[in-house]
Amino acid sequence: MRNKKSIISILSLAFLFANLSLQASEPKLSIRSLGDSHSLVQIENASKYILLPVQESAKEARIYYVVNNDVKGNFNVRMAVDSIDYYVPMEIGMYNNQSITLSIQWVDEKAICWENIQLSDTFDTANRETLRPAYHFAPQYGWMNDPNGMFYKDGVWHLYYQYNPYGSMWGNMHWGHASSKDLIHWEHHPVALQPDALGAIFSGSCVVDSNNTAGFGKNAIIAFYTSASDRQMQSMAYSTDNGMTFKKYNANPIVTSSLRDFRDPKVIWHEESKKWIMVLAAGQEMQFYSSTDLKEWTYESSFGQGHGCHDGVWECPDLLKLPVEGTNEHRWVLLCNINPGGPFGGSATQYFTGNFDGKQFVCESDKDVVKWMDFGKDHYATVSFSNAPSGRHTVMAWMSNWQYANVVPTTQFRSANSVPRDISLFKHNGEVYLRSCPVKELNALRTEIKRSHQPLRLSAKPHEWKTFNKYNDGIYELDFVIKNQDAETITITLSNDKGDSICWTYDFVSQMVSFDRTKSGNMDFHPDFPAITSCPLFSESNETRLRIYVDKCSVESFGDGGRWCMTNLVFPSEPYTHISYEAQGGKASISAEYYPINMK
Ligand code: FRU
């Protein structure tokens, strides 16, 4: 009997201990208010994530995260005050068994975030957006702007991007990272560069250091970015695992200035002078620096005064040497993104053609000539991949506009990139222009269910292409050939049964083409969104080709093999399921091909 009793008490003690140790290892969260909108969140036995509730209309709260009494970093989150739009994860699993404290300022103690902060071992990234693009790159969650540091190596294209992992609006700039073998299917990777004591990580570029000029190893990937706090300066980081992880150079910054706007380093190899060149956006100019070891930089010259458009700040430069089609000539092209000041308001990409001798860029056009790379409202921060194969010059743009990028009607993520494009040069009326062609890899996405029609005679009465709507899920490509005899205008309209429509109008009298999104769908989110964008036809012939890429919330148009292009966002209430054509003032015909796109 005694024995039995002692066995029972030993068992119950064991049970108690097991239970206690179970409790001890369970993650625990406690919140203490310090008054004055300042609270401490203390975590014992970290789970993988702490999930922070966000309300986009709330003001930003400042969060310092402290591990074992040391500040590890800080970031801002729009902590929910009276409703929750979504959660953002902060990874804390690596601090398991250490004491973690979030010191959170500028949030009232009555805000609902306090009772909704959660610890979790998972964060659900499954898509919740009906208008998430299928074949355009977009982050899984959070905010994205400019493409950064793009390079190609060993069959893989790397894309970094301005990224806020703590909300779907601009802030807390990191470099997000993804890679692809075909420029279309992207694999998401962990963040590549995080803010540090020198500042947030603004835009920049990467090079493959194949001759080990910087001393970080043969074929090291060297990243250049702007460290941005109240001042802007250039820093570098290097990767010896093909861009998967980076170490910051311990003598950062490498280039400084007293200018306020001084950012977005683009580094290229200049074969003729056997030097590295860094181009920097400096207010309304571009500055050129040279180097032999990627660490010490010498100022060479500036370009810009009086040239092109100056209605905004110059940002995100690129410098490329391209052949001119049909000639033995080459030109240097200086890409110069500008915001605001774009032809339709807000952001756009202008460029200059001319010569660069390793020291100075000399523009070949008259000072008042403005060349736009794309004639839509949503094409910005265009830069090229470094080290692209087979002489390719492949670029991507951020597909949005600073006028409204922060409020477009998606919330799980904000912004996608344009389709990648190969650029080249052509001559037209004595000037040299950029041609942008969707990359050939896109053709592999066309499905078998192609639909087409032979040339149709057009008239003033709209004619609907009846078989178009059958397979349409808002993810497709269209290819038109238009032959004009003596019509003044031709209009192609895409529409849906909810009354949303977009249309292209070719005006053969003024030799202009326009795209109208003033009835495209949801536009209430910003007064600058409804727009008609237009551009010159750049063509002498009366036969013209139009390729259109539609991907849920974007429409990219390419005329005559990319002699002009136009990138515009749209937010239709359902996919556009009808196409109709009309011609005014004379005769014309149109033929069409429709390819649903399949990402599998
Ligand atoms: C362009 C830009 C860059 C800057 C980055 C910050 O869109 O303003 O000049 O580096 O965005 O996110």
Residues whose N, C-alpha, C, O or C-beta is under 5 A from the ligand:
A	BS01	FRU	D146 Q162 M173 F202 S203 R263 D264 E315 C316 A381
